[in-house]
Amino acid sequence: MTRRLTKVEINGVDVTSLLLEWTITESYGDTLSDAQLTFPQVITSLVTLSNTATVEVWTGYTTSTDLKIFDGFVETYKPDGFKTIIYSRDKLADTVRREITQVYDKTVPGDASYPDGKVSKIALDIITTQCGLNADSTTVQDSGDGITL
């Protein structure tokens, strides 16, 4: 039987050797995923834990980096005896917890980005420009001509 390999980085630091256990939860109908990572207390001497710290998890059977299965940030962490449990959220959660004030108006002359008022083009702008995430017209479903603002 082939063993599954794993790699975990926090703020770009490989902490796999300290990893005690991990779980990634994806709820049906919820595109946001959560990761729970358990480390010994010594993890705090290697990386600074804060809600701006990035968390990346890869897994694979050939190499530990065959597939990135989680890309997010530390939401909270807490000591638990000799362990530290890190609770992380997917980067897409930034779109949920961020307040954005932006006017999208298809009648504004020169605004070539939204000439048709499509919701999908506005969503793409919010994801890429306002939240700094990677997306394009192949990853954001076209809302069609029936839904315009």
C-alpha positions in Angstrom: 0.0 0.0 0.0 1.3 3.4 -1.0 1.4 6.0 1.7 0.1 9.5 1.1 2.7 12.2 1.5 2.1 15.7 2.8 3.8 19.0 2.9 2.7 22.0 5.0 4.1 25.5 4.9 3.2 28.4 7.2 4.4 31.8 6.0 6.6 30.0 3.5 8.3 27.9 6.2 8.2 24.2 5.7 6.8 22.8 9.0 5.9 19.4 7.8 8.4 17.6 10.1 6.5 19.0 13.2 3.0 18.2 11.9 1.2 15.9 14.3 -2.2 15.7 12.4 -4.3 17.6 10.0 -7.8 17.7 8.6 -9.3 19.7 5.8 -13.1 20.1 5.8 -15.1 21.1 2.7 -18.9 21.3 3.3 -21.2 20.4 0.4 -22.6 23.6 -1.1 -19.9 25.7 0.7 -17.0 26.6 -1.5 -14.9 27.7 1.6 -12.7 25.1 3.1 -11.2 24.9 6.6 -8.0 23.3 7.7 -7.1 22.2 11.3 -3.5 21.6 11.9 -2.0 20.2 15.1 1.7 20.9 16.0 3.8 20.7 19.2 4.2 24.0 21.1 7.6 24.5 19.5 5.9 25.6 16.3 5.7 29.1 17.8 9.5 29.3 17.8 9.7 28.6 14.1 6.9 30.8 12.7 5.0 33.8 13.9 1.3 32.8 14.2 -1.2 35.6 13.4 -4.3 36.0 11.3 -2.2 37.2 8.5 0.0 34.1 8.3 -0.4 32.0 5.2 -1.1 28.3 5.3 -0.5 25.9 2.3 -1.0 22.2 2.3 0.1 19.8 -0.5 -0.4 16.1 -0.8 0.4 13.3 -3.1 1.4 9.7 -3.6 4.5 10.2 -5.9 5.8 13.4 -4.2 4.5 15.5 -1.3 3.7 18.4 -3.7 1.7 16.6 -6.3 -1.5 18.6 -5.5 -2.1 21.7 -3.5 -5.2 21.0 -1.5 -5.3 24.1 0.7 -4.3 27.7 0.3 -5.4 30.0 3.0 -4.5 31.9 6.2 -4.5 31.3 9.9 -7.9 32.3 11.4 -7.1 31.4 15.0 -4.8 29.2 17.0 -4.8 28.0 20.6 -2.4 26.0 22.8 -3.8 22.7 24.0 -1.5 21.1 26.5 1.8 20.4 24.7 0.2 21.0 21.3 -0.9 24.1 19.3 -4.0 23.7 17.2 -4.1 26.1 14.2 -7.5 26.8 12.6 -7.2 28.0 9.0 -9.6 29.3 6.3 -9.4 29.2 2.6 -8.3 32.5 0.9 -11.7 32.7 -0.7 -12.9 33.6 2.8 -11.3 37.0 2.3 -14.2 37.8 -0.1 -16.6 37.1 2.7 -14.9 38.9 5.5 -13.9 42.0 3.5 -16.0 45.1 3.0 -15.7 46.5 -0.5 -17.1 49.9 -1.5 -17.0 50.1 -5.3 -19.4 51.6 -7.8 -20.0 49.6 -11.0 -22.0 51.6 -13.6 -22.3 50.4 -17.2 -23.5 53.9 -18.2 -20.2 55.6 -17.2 -18.3 56.5 -20.4 -14.9 55.0 -20.7 -15.6 52.1 -18.3 -14.8 49.4 -20.9 -14.6 46.7 -18.2 -18.3 46.5 -17.6 -20.0 47.7 -20.8 -22.8 45.2 -20.5 -23.4 45.2 -16.7 -22.8 41.5 -16.3 -22.7 40.2 -12.7 -20.0 37.7 -13.6 -17.7 40.5 -14.8 -18.3 42.5 -11.6 -17.7 39.3 -9.5 -14.4 38.7 -11.4 -13.3 42.3 -10.7 -14.1 41.9 -7.0 -12.2 38.6 -6.8 -9.1 39.8 -8.6 -8.8 43.5 -8.1 -10.5 44.0 -4.7 -9.4 40.8 -3.0 -6.2 40.0 -4.9 -7.1 36.4 -5.7 -6.4 34.7 -9.0 -9.4 34.2 -11.3 -10.3 34.7 -14.9 -13.2 34.1 -17.3 -12.6 30.4 -17.2 -13.0 30.2 -13.4 -15.9 32.6 -13.0 -19.1 31.3 -14.6 -20.6 33.7 -17.2 -23.8 35.1 -15.8 -25.2 35.4 -19.3 -27.4 38.2 -20.7 -30.3 37.6 -18.5 -28.7 38.9 -15.3 -27.4 42.5 -15.5 -27.1 45.4 -13.2 
